Structures are given as C-alpha cells and as structure tokens.
C-alpha cells in the first residue's frame, strides 16, 4: 500500500471512527478479560461453585441441562457480568471520543439505545463464548472463547452504535 492511499483512507470519518472504536474496544476488552480472569481463575473456586449452585437452582432440571450441553455456568455468568462492566467503559469513551456525541439533550436516549445494542451484544458474546468454552477446557480454549466472542460481537456493536446509538444528526 502506498502512503497516499493510507493518508486518503485516514481522512475518511468512518475509518477514523472505526479506529477509535477499536482502541476503545481494546480497553473494554482488557477490562472484560482481566476482570473475568480475576473472578473466574483468580478466586479460589468458591465463587464458581456458588454460581454453579445458583444456576442449577434456577429451574428443575437445570443441572442436567448444563451437564448435558457441557456448559460451564460460572464461566457464562461471570462473562455476562464482566461484559456489562466493560460496556460501560465502551459507552462512555465511544460517546465522548469515538462518535463525539455529547449532546446533553440526547444522553438518555443514547444510553437506552446503547443498552439495547449491548444487550443483544451480551447475548451474542455469552453465546459464542459459552459455545466454545466448556468445563475443564484449558487456558488456550479459554482465551480463544473470549477473543472470538469479542470479535463476533464487534461485528454487531460497531455498526449499531455508529448508525443508531450515536447517529450524527448533523449529516
């Protein structure tokens, strides 16, 4: 690639926004994965056991369902929690930096829309991660599950945030 092509590409607003979205996403991913590792791997297993007991108690037969489908309930529940925390970081930085959408009159609407986008993103993220990771999986599969879930979820969250949550009314 030639330098003029890269310079021309960098002048495009959508490309700059995507680059900023990726930077914000890297920080949110670090929060998500770091907090997940701390809660899932760093605590001595008591939290995991408590979450498994909680999940098993949600409905009759839940324990059999989770076992039959090889689902690690603690992994998925912790993933949901860490994803929510990370998206708060993403909302804040995407609103003020990536999309420059700090119009105070629209803050509430943006937040509601962001929660809808990230709610669907949460379903995508935990479904993908939970489908890849299973009880007893090694560290490599653990990381693969988190990374693949993040990449797939970005395919949903970037366009929805750009064209709906933080849509620029000036254009």
Backbone as CSV, one residue per row, in Angstrom:
resi,resn,N_x,N_y,N_z,CA_x,CA_y,CA_z,C_x,C_y,C_z
1,UNK,0.843,-1.187,0.000,0.000,0.000,0.000,0.882,1.242,0.000
2,UNK,0.454,2.208,-0.721,1.228,3.438,-0.787,0.768,4.393,0.315
3,UNK,1.676,5.290,0.686,1.377,6.261,1.739,0.195,7.159,1.389
4,UNK,0.071,7.643,0.136,-1.093,8.487,-0.187,-2.426,7.757,0.014
5,UNK,-2.447,6.462,-0.303,-3.674,5.688,-0.113,-4.039,5.629,1.367
6,UNK,-3.045,5.402,2.194,-3.281,5.325,3.640,-3.719,6.688,4.180
7,UNK,-3.072,7.751,3.695,-3.461,9.097,4.128,-4.897,9.414,3.712
8,UNK,-5.249,9.035,2.482,-6.615,9.268,1.999,-7.618,8.463,2.820
9,UNK,-7.272,7.234,3.123,-8.138,6.378,3.928,-8.336,6.973,5.321
10,UNK,-7.246,7.493,5.892,-7.301,8.061,7.243,-8.151,9.327,7.303
11,UNK,-8.363,9.992,6.161,-9.178,11.194,6.127,-10.672,10.885,6.189
12,UNK,-11.038,9.658,5.948,-12.454,9.280,5.962,-12.946,9.178,7.403
13,UNK,-14.034,9.854,7.655,-14.593,9.914,9.008,-14.917,8.525,9.555
14,UNK,-15.541,7.686,8.747,-15.903,6.340,9.191,-14.698,5.495,9.554
15,UNK,-13.607,5.665,8.820,-12.381,4.912,9.113,-11.793,5.390,10.436
16,UNK,-11.755,6.705,10.634,-11.252,7.240,11.908,-12.124,6.770,13.075
17,UNK,-13.443,6.782,12.861,-14.333,6.316,13.926,-14.093,4.838,14.229
18,UNK,-13.918,4.040,13.193,-13.676,2.617,13.429,-12.357,2.416,14.174
19,UNK,-11.323,3.173,13.812,-10.035,3.060,14.513,-10.199,3.427,15.992
20,UNK,-10.929,4.499,16.267,-11.184,4.884,17.653,-12.020,3.822,18.364
21,UNK,-13.019,3.281,17.661,-13.866,2.232,18.226,-13.010,1.022,18.610
22,UNK,-12.044,0.693,17.770,-11.148,-0.434,18.066,-10.297,-0.128,19.295
23,UNK,-9.786,1.098,19.394,-8.980,1.472,20.567,-9.823,1.382,21.839
24,UNK,-11.031,1.933,21.789,-11.935,1.829,22.936,-12.248,0.361,23.208
25,UNK,-12.461,-0.388,22.149,-12.746,-1.815,22.295,-11.607,-2.579,22.939
26,UNK,-10.369,-2.215,22.611,-9.212,-2.867,23.236,-9.219,-2.589,24.740
27,UNK,-9.515,-1.342,25.123,-9.550,-1.039,26.562,-10.704,-1.775,27.239
28,UNK,-11.854,-1.833,26.571,-13.001,-2.557,27.139,-12.718,-4.055,27.209
29,UNK,-12.036,-4.577,26.192,-11.680,-5.996,26.184,-10.702,-6.311,27.306
30,UNK,-9.760,-5.411,27.546,-8.817,-5.612,28.653,-9.558,-5.651,29.989
31,UNK,-10.532,-4.762,30.155,-11.348,-4.768,31.369,-12.132,-6.077,31.453
32,UNK,-12.789,-6.446,30.354,-13.605,-7.663,30.316,-12.764,-8.896,30.633
33,UNK,-11.676,-9.086,29.903,-10.865,-10.293,30.088,-10.106,-10.286,31.410
34,UNK,-9.597,-9.125,31.793,-8.863,-9.043,33.057,-9.755,-9.321,34.254
35,UNK,-10.926,-8.710,34.258,-11.866,-8.931,35.352,-12.386,-10.370,35.329
36,UNK,-12.633,-10.894,34.127,-13.089,-12.290,34.021,-12.026,-13.239,34.555
37,UNK,-10.781,-13.032,34.170,-9.700,-13.898,34.648,-9.584,-13.815,36.164
38,UNK,-9.691,-12.608,36.699,-9.603,-12.442,38.152,-10.739,-13.191,38.857
39,UNK,-11.951,-13.011,38.361,-13.103,-13.629,39.030,-13.176,-15.137,38.779
40,UNK,-12.879,-15.558,37.560,-13.033,-16.975,37.213,-11.815,-17.797,37.612
41,UNK,-10.647,-17.271,37.356,-9.421,-18.033,37.618,-8.726,-17.586,38.902
42,UNK,-8.881,-16.327,39.253,-8.122,-15.779,40.361,-8.699,-16.070,41.729
43,UNK,-10.002,-16.199,41.829,-10.620,-16.515,43.109,-10.603,-18.024,43.253
44,UNK,-10.436,-18.504,44.437,-10.111,-19.919,44.679,-11.198,-20.944,44.342
45,UNK,-12.151,-20.598,43.531,-13.173,-21.561,43.134,-14.465,-21.444,43.917
46,UNK,-14.440,-20.724,45.020,-15.655,-20.586,45.821,-16.735,-19.822,45.060
47,UNK,-16.340,-18.778,44.343,-17.307,-18.024,43.548,-17.885,-18.919,42.455
48,UNK,-17.031,-19.671,41.785,-17.504,-20.562,40.724,-18.526,-21.558,41.268
49,UNK,-18.231,-22.153,42.402,-19.151,-23.134,42.985,-20.475,-22.481,43.379
50,UNK,-20.410,-21.274,43.922,-21.635,-20.558,44.295,-22.472,-20.239,43.052
51,UNK,-21.819,-19.830,41.975,-22.545,-19.521,40.741,-23.154,-20.773,40.114
52,UNK,-22.440,-21.873,40.190,-22.971,-23.134,39.664,-24.197,-23.554,40.468
53,UNK,-24.127,-23.408,41.806,-25.291,-23.726,42.646,-26.458,-22.799,42.299
54,UNK,-26.170,-21.519,42.075,-27.207,-20.562,41.700,-27.856,-20.976,40.377
55,UNK,-27.039,-21.251,39.361,-27.563,-21.627,38.044,-28.373,-22.909,38.117
56,UNK,-27.876,-23.878,38.868,-28.589,-25.154,38.991,-29.937,-24.985,39.677
57,UNK,-30.040,-23.983,40.540,-31.279,-23.755,41.273,-32.289,-22.903,40.526
58,UNK,-31.951,-22.425,39.332,-32.871,-21.565,38.589,-34.155,-22.274,38.195
59,UNK,-34.054,-23.536,37.853,-35.257,-24.299,37.500,-34.955,-25.784,37.644
60,UNK,-36.001,-26.573,37.843,-35.786,-28.020,37.934,-35.160,-28.530,36.633
61,UNK,-34.180,-29.356,36.773,-33.525,-29.936,35.605,-32.402,-29.098,35.023
62,UNK,-32.154,-27.909,35.596,-31.108,-27.040,35.060,-29.736,-27.706,35.154
63,UNK,-29.473,-28.369,36.265,-28.180,-29.025,36.436,-27.962,-30.077,35.341
64,UNK,-29.007,-30.856,35.045,-28.899,-31.868,33.987,-28.710,-31.212,32.620
65,UNK,-29.427,-30.110,32.377,-29.302,-29.398,31.103,-27.871,-28.890,30.900
66,UNK,-27.336,-28.235,31.937,-25.987,-27.684,31.837,-24.957,-28.792,31.611
67,UNK,-25.123,-29.897,32.321,-24.188,-31.018,32.167,-24.328,-31.657,30.781
68,UNK,-25.549,-31.836,30.316,-25.781,-32.478,29.016,-25.226,-31.644,27.869
69,UNK,-25.230,-30.323,28.026,-24.739,-29.439,26.970,-23.319,-28.955,27.240
70,UNK,-22.684,-29.501,28.263,-21.290,-29.187,28.580,-21.075,-27.683,28.762
71,UNK,-21.988,-27.043,29.514,-21.939,-25.596,29.741,-21.376,-25.327,31.133
72,UNK,-20.390,-24.463,31.187,-19.794,-24.042,32.453,-20.571,-22.810,32.927
73,UNK,-21.507,-23.011,33.829,-22.398,-21.936,34.280,-21.632,-20.774,34.889
74,UNK,-20.625,-21.065,35.681,-19.850,-19.990,36.310,-19.153,-19.142,35.247
75,UNK,-18.574,-19.786,34.241,-17.907,-19.072,33.156,-18.875,-18.108,32.474
76,UNK,-20.060,-18.590,32.138,-21.033,-17.776,31.402,-21.582,-16.639,32.278
77,UNK,-21.897,-16.917,33.534,-22.424,-15.874,34.411,-21.381,-14.793,34.684
78,UNK,-20.144,-15.211,34.916,-19.074,-14.223,35.117,-18.847,-13.450,33.832
79,UNK,-18.933,-14.122,32.683,-18.765,-13.457,31.387,-19.832,-12.382,31.197
80,UNK,-21.054,-12.667,31.570,-22.125,-11.679,31.450,-21.817,-10.455,32.309
81,UNK,-21.399,-10.674,33.541,-21.079,-9.577,34.454,-19.928,-8.724,33.925
82,UNK,-18.838,-9.369,33.501,-17.671,-8.609,33.047,-17.956,-7.880,31.732
83,UNK,-18.793,-8.468,30.894,-19.185,-7.817,29.646,-19.948,-6.519,29.956
84,UNK,-20.845,-6.562,30.915,-21.627,-5.378,31.284,-20.713,-4.277,31.815
85,UNK,-19.773,-4.625,32.669,-18.829,-3.637,33.199,-18.004,-3.030,32.068
86,UNK,-17.508,-3.869,31.172,-16.696,-3.386,30.057,-17.487,-2.489,29.114
87,UNK,-18.768,-2.779,28.925,-19.562,-1.953,28.018,-19.833,-0.568,28.598
88,UNK,-19.843,-0.447,29.899,-19.974,0.894,30.489,-18.769,1.746,30.089
89,UNK,-17.592,1.154,30.129,-16.379,1.835,29.662,-16.532,2.199,28.179
90,UNK,-16.982,1.244,27.381,-17.147,1.473,25.952,-18.147,2.572,25.652
91,UNK,-19.272,2.568,26.346,-20.288,3.608,26.126,-19.703,4.985,26.408
92,UNK,-19.051,5.121,27.538,-18.504,6.420,27.919,-17.531,6.942,26.864
93,UNK,-16.514,6.148,26.522,-15.482,6.614,25.593,-15.986,6.728,24.160
94,UNK,-16.871,5.848,23.737,-17.415,5.972,22.389,-18.279,7.219,22.271
95,UNK,-19.000,7.528,23.323,-19.874,8.712,23.288,-19.069,10.001,23.210
96,UNK,-18.034,10.119,24.034,-17.321,11.396,24.076,-16.174,11.493,23.079
97,UNK,-15.602,10.354,22.656,-14.410,10.415,21.807,-14.656,9.857,20.407
98,UNK,-15.131,8.637,20.306,-15.270,7.994,19.003,-16.284,8.707,18.125
99,UNK,-17.479,8.906,18.648,-18.565,9.461,17.849,-18.871,10.922,18.185
100,UNK,-18.153,11.493,19.175,-18.338,12.889,19.566,-19.825,13.230,19.665
101,UNK,-20.535,12.434,20.446,-21.994,12.560,20.545,-22.391,12.983,21.954
102,UNK,-21.879,14.112,22.383,-22.075,14.537,23.764,-23.229,15.519,23.951
103,UNK,-24.118,15.574,23.001,-25.304,16.413,23.121,-26.090,15.985,24.360
104,UNK,-26.156,16.864,25.352,-26.796,16.511,26.625,-28.274,16.189,26.471
105,UNK,-28.924,16.787,25.471,-30.344,16.522,25.258,-30.593,15.086,24.800
106,UNK,-29.580,14.445,24.228,-29.756,13.095,23.715,-29.085,12.027,24.584
107,UNK,-28.494,12.406,25.696,-27.738,11.460,26.522,-28.602,10.288,26.983
108,UNK,-29.802,10.566,27.439,-30.671,9.499,27.934,-31.035,8.537,26.803
109,UNK,-31.414,9.079,25.661,-31.767,8.242,24.512,-30.565,7.400,24.073
110,UNK,-29.390,8.019,24.061,-28.187,7.275,23.679,-27.919,6.133,24.647
111,UNK,-28.094,6.403,25.931,-27.851,5.358,26.918,-28.835,4.209,26.757
112,UNK,-30.103,4.515,26.553,-31.110,3.469,26.346,-30.763,2.659,25.096
113,UNK,-30.436,3.357,24.019,-30.076,2.652,22.785,-28.813,1.814,22.973
114,UNK,-27.839,2.360,23.691,-26.605,1.605,23.935,-26.902,0.329,24.714
115,UNK,-27.773,0.425,25.715,-28.121,-0.779,26.479,-28.836,-1.808,25.605
116,UNK,-29.647,-1.344,24.654,-30.289,-2.288,23.732,-29.235,-2.957,22.853
117,UNK,-28.348,-2.145,22.272,-27.285,-2.685,21.415,-26.412,-3.655,22.209
118,UNK,-25.993,-3.235,23.394,-25.111,-4.085,24.190,-25.854,-5.256,24.825
119,UNK,-27.164,-5.114,25.007,-27.952,-6.263,25.476,-27.932,-7.384,24.453
120,UNK,-28.149,-7.012,23.189,-28.035,-8.009,22.114,-26.588,-8.486,22.019
121,UNK,-25.660,-7.543,22.152,-24.239,-7.906,22.147,-23.891,-8.885,23.258
122,UNK,-24.509,-8.682,24.417,-24.290,-9.602,25.540,-24.753,-11.009,25.185
123,UNK,-25.920,-11.115,24.562,-26.416,-12.431,24.139,-25.475,-13.070,23.120
124,UNK,-25.042,-12.275,22.159,-24.096,-12.782,21.157,-22.806,-13.221,21.839
125,UNK,-22.269,-12.345,22.694,-20.987,-12.584,23.339,-21.004,-13.830,24.224
126,UNK,-21.995,-13.924,25.093,-22.022,-15.076,26.004,-22.366,-16.367,25.271
127,UNK,-23.177,-16.272,24.217,-23.499,-17.471,23.442,-22.272,-17.988,22.711
128,UNK,-21.546,-17.088,22.069,-20.338,-17.504,21.347,-19.298,-18.036,22.329
129,UNK,-19.027,-17.277,23.398,-18.012,-17.712,24.369,-18.409,-19.022,25.036
130,UNK,-19.673,-19.127,25.425,-20.142,-20.346,26.083,-20.178,-21.544,25.159
131,UNK,-20.311,-21.302,23.862,-20.307,-22.399,22.893,-18.907,-22.941,22.657
132,UNK,-17.924,-22.098,22.829,-16.537,-22.519,22.602,-15.928,-23.107,23.866
133,UNK,-16.137,-22.428,24.990,-15.559,-22.883,26.261,-16.445,-23.950,26.890
134,UNK,-15.835,-24.914,27.538,-16.595,-25.941,28.247,-15.870,-26.295,29.538
135,UNK,-16.575,-26.913,30.486,-15.934,-27.260,31.756,-14.673,-28.087,31.513
136,UNK,-13.636,-27.726,32.184,-12.380,-28.455,32.065,-11.523,-28.026,30.891
137,UNK,-11.957,-27.029,30.135,-11.169,-26.565,28.992,-9.870,-25.942,29.485
138,UNK,-8.853,-26.049,28.706,-7.557,-25.476,29.060,-7.514,-23.981,28.856
139,UNK,-6.353,-23.398,29.177,-6.183,-21.947,29.092,-6.292,-21.435,27.663
140,UNK,-5.798,-22.211,26.697,-5.850,-21.759,25.309,-7.301,-21.630,24.845
141,UNK,-8.108,-22.634,25.111,-9.512,-22.582,24.707,-10.251,-21.478,25.457
142,UNK,-9.872,-21.250,26.690,-10.448,-20.161,27.494,-10.228,-18.823,26.789
143,UNK,-8.984,-18.552,26.389,-8.659,-17.291,25.721,-9.307,-17.226,24.340
144,UNK,-9.280,-18.325,23.601,-9.917,-18.368,22.283,-11.399,-18.014,22.404
145,UNK,-12.077,-18.566,23.399,-13.508,-18.289,23.594,-13.743,-16.801,23.816
146,UNK,-12.926,-16.175,24.639,-13.086,-14.751,24.927,-12.794,-13.889,23.700
147,UNK,-11.723,-14.214,22.975,-11.333,-13.410,21.812,-12.351,-13.556,20.677
148,UNK,-12.740,-14.777,20.356,-13.705,-14.989,19.269,-15.024,-14.305,19.600
149,UNK,-15.471,-14.412,20.838,-16.726,-13.762,21.239,-16.638,-12.247,21.068
150,UNK,-15.493,-11.682,21.386,-15.299,-10.237,21.252,-15.321,-9.808,19.789
151,UNK,-14.632,-10.539,18.940,-14.588,-10.198,17.516,-15.982,-10.300,16.892
152,UNK,-16.683,-11.381,17.182,-18.029,-11.561,16.622,-18.964,-10.457,17.113
153,UNK,-18.882,-10.133,18.379,-19.751,-9.105,18.953,-19.472,-7.733,18.343
154,UNK,-18.216,-7.446,18.023,-17.856,-6.169,17.397,-18.550,-5.999,16.052
155,UNK,-18.757,-7.095,15.340,-19.472,-7.047,14.074,-20.911,-6.562,14.235
156,UNK,-21.446,-6.673,15.410,-22.785,-6.165,15.723,-22.714,-4.757,16.320
157,UNK,-21.838,-4.550,17.313,-21.874,-3.314,18.086,-21.386,-2.084,17.324
158,UNK,-20.350,-2.224,16.477,-19.866,-1.030,15.778,-20.925,-0.430,14.860
159,UNK,-21.477,-1.199,13.916,-22.470,-0.568,13.032,-23.707,-0.074,13.779
160,UNK,-24.134,-0.797,14.797,-25.322,-0.355,15.533,-25.044,0.930,16.315
161,UNK,-23.870,1.036,16.912,-23.538,2.271,17.619,-23.350,3.435,16.652
162,UNK,-22.685,3.187,15.539,-22.429,4.253,14.566,-23.725,4.766,13.943
163,UNK,-24.562,3.856,13.506,-25.728,4.263,12.720,-27.022,4.403,13.519
164,UNK,-27.003,4.013,14.795,-28.232,4.119,15.571,-28.000,4.817,16.909
165,UNK,-27.176,4.252,17.771,-26.984,4.817,19.113,-26.456,6.243,19.053
166,UNK,-25.370,6.447,18.319,-24.702,7.745,18.284,-24.830,8.420,16.927
167,UNK,-25.874,8.094,16.199,-26.054,8.662,14.858,-25.943,10.176,14.897
168,UNK,-25.149,10.702,13.985,-24.911,12.135,13.913,-26.089,12.794,13.195
169,UNK,-26.823,13.592,13.896,-27.997,14.265,13.335,-27.620,15.448,12.440
170,UNK,-26.328,15.830,12.456,-25.879,16.989,11.672,-25.742,16.641,10.196
171,UNK,-25.607,15.338,9.892,-25.383,14.967,8.493,-26.633,14.436,7.865
